[in-house]
């Protein structure tokens, strides 16, 4: 065993397990990243954010590392096929921007959708997401996994969207079923794109804030699109 | 209890449970649909496909209905919040088309991605999907849930894609990292769009079949897009 490697203590196990709850993630300012690919990505790009690594492997990471057995990793993991690597990561707030394209999420519930939206926004060079308070926590383990590392490049705030919209100078685009064909709408460079909840869409409280209701033209019979899919198609058009 | 309602027998419980496995779904020609919204949609549009309904409610469905308790439904369900409605549905093969836009999937593994791809294809009026044999089964319960009913409007075949590509006259577009900017490519009306596996992309065996390698321009730092997201963005452009 290397010099900076220690056995995983019961206290650390308890800490990691406690991070399944949002209130503990908030109070500790920490979250869990799992999986070989994601843990290695953060080691290579932002190792300063890593509090410590748990592992069943014999590698030397030059970071505070706790060694444990696979049974413990399985117990701590939220994945169906747990990886031998699990990192505890410090949360940081990236700088806020007041221009560019900002994504606003009104009550996205599904962690997979949330993570995919963060990843897609990152692909399209969006650096900031604002979320209604009812939106799923972006540090939820399933969200983190679906971001594929984009969580480390995104400023994400949970706030009162109504208040935010009342103060902003940016035009607000919203995906609505009675909106204008998005291909026939001028999409501003600096703007807010508002995406609603998976089942109920954009809330009645926020609909009046939308200056530019838009829709993705439908060609078949599906009743609607998944929220992350709709976000992606509209972001692609904003960036075109 | 209504006339066409019977208590759920142990044999039916056994049948439903057996449908978790692909081989049993294949041999029985049946699959399970769960959830109030999806079960009601199929009752109202394709009740001829319903073999029987399991329910904890007291409603009269005018279809073969078995009544049971919530504990049994919970035991049978693959959802984290089981619905009181669960239908056993007959598989049908919709007609094959030899023109139009056909989606080809090379080893999509994640059931959520697969279901979302089927739903998105349906939205964009694609009626046929061909899958490599390594692609996740489209009657997997998690796939079914994610399709939100689009499974009933899609022709889906599992076949040797290489053989299919060798025989087709249609141009084959493939999403590749070294492809041409899709906005600068002419997208044919009748075509095949090939999408690769979530981690490894399009297999080496199939890459030579692609006549039109295309890519979605990247603006930020995310390494890649989720497979269902990439599919959606490209389909939107094909239909534009």
HADDOCK unambig.tbl for C-alpha pairs under 7 A between the chains (distance, minus, plus):
assign (segid A and resid 119 and name CA) (segid B and resid 222 and name CA) 6.35 0.50 0.50
assign (segid A and resid 120 and name CA) (segid B and resid 225 and name CA) 6.29 0.50 0.50
assign (segid A and resid 122 and name CA) (segid B and resid 220 and name CA) 5.35 0.50 0.50
assign (segid A and resid 122 and name CA) (segid B and resid 221 and name CA) 6.04 0.50 0.50
assign (segid A and resid 122 and name CA) (segid B and resid 222 and name CA) 5.38 0.50 0.50
assign (segid A and resid 123 and name CA) (segid B and resid 218 and name CA) 5.79 0.50 0.50
assign (segid A and resid 123 and name CA) (segid B and resid 219 and name CA) 5.86 0.50 0.50
assign (segid A and resid 123 and name CA) (segid B and resid 220 and name CA) 4.55 0.50 0.50
assign (segid A and resid 123 and name CA) (segid B and resid 221 and name CA) 5.73 0.50 0.50
assign (segid A and resid 123 and name CA) (segid B and resid 222 and name CA) 4.60 0.50 0.50
assign (segid A and resid 124 and name CA) (segid B and resid 218 and name CA) 6.03 0.50 0.50
assign (segid A and resid 124 and name CA) (segid B and resid 219 and name CA) 4.60 0.50 0.50
assign (segid A and resid 124 and name CA) (segid B and resid 220 and name CA) 5.13 0.50 0.50
assign (segid A and resid 125 and name CA) (segid B and resid 219 and name CA) 4.79 0.50 0.50
assign (segid A and resid 125 and name CA) (segid B and resid 220 and name CA) 3.65 0.50 0.50
assign (segid A and resid 125 and name CA) (segid B and resid 221 and name CA) 6.97 0.50 0.50
assign (segid A and resid 150 and name CA) (segid B and resid 222 and name CA) 6.06 0.50 0.50
assign (segid A and resid 218 and name CA) (segid B and resid 123 and name CA) 5.78 0.50 0.50
assign (segid A and resid 218 and name CA) (segid B and resid 124 and name CA) 6.04 0.50 0.50
assign (segid A and resid 219 and name CA) (segid B and resid 123 and name CA) 5.85 0.50 0.50
assign (segid A and resid 219 and name CA) (segid B and resid 124 and name CA) 4.62 0.50 0.50
assign (segid A and resid 219 and name CA) (segid B and resid 125 and name CA) 4.80 0.50 0.50
assign (segid A and resid 220 and name CA) (segid B and resid 122 and name CA) 5.36 0.50 0.50
assign (segid A and resid 220 and name CA) (segid B and resid 123 and name CA) 4.55 0.50 0.50
assign (segid A and resid 220 and name CA) (segid B and resid 124 and name CA) 5.15 0.50 0.50
assign (segid A and resid 220 and name CA) (segid B and resid 125 and name CA) 3.67 0.50 0.50
assign (segid A and resid 221 and name CA) (segid B and resid 122 and name CA) 6.04 0.50 0.50
assign (segid A and resid 221 and name CA) (segid B and resid 123 and name CA) 5.72 0.50 0.50
assign (segid A and resid 221 and name CA) (segid B and resid 125 and name CA) 6.97 0.50 0.50
assign (segid A and resid 222 and name CA) (segid B and resid 119 and name CA) 6.34 0.50 0.50
assign (segid A and resid 222 and name CA) (segid B and resid 122 and name CA) 5.38 0.50 0.50
assign (segid A and resid 222 and name CA) (segid B and resid 123 and name CA) 4.60 0.50 0.50
assign (segid A and resid 222 and name CA) (segid B and resid 150 and name CA) 6.06 0.50 0.50
assign (segid A and resid 225 and name CA) (segid B and resid 120 and name CA) 6.29 0.50 0.50
assign (segid A and resid 229 and name CA) (segid B and resid 229 and name CA) 5.69 0.50 0.50
assign (segid A and resid 229 and name CA) (segid B and resid 232 and name CA) 6.42 0.50 0.50
assign (segid A and resid 232 and name CA) (segid B and resid 229 and name CA) 6.42 0.50 0.50
assign (segid A and resid 232 and name CA) (segid B and resid 233 and name CA) 6.73 0.50 0.50
assign (segid A and resid 233 and name CA) (segid B and resid 232 and name CA) 6.73 0.50 0.50
assign (segid A and resid 233 and name CA) (segid B and resid 233 and name CA) 5.15 0.50 0.50
assign (segid A and resid 233 and name CA) (segid B and resid 236 and name CA) 6.95 0.50 0.50
assign (segid A and resid 236 and name CA) (segid B and resid 233 and name CA) 6.95 0.50 0.50
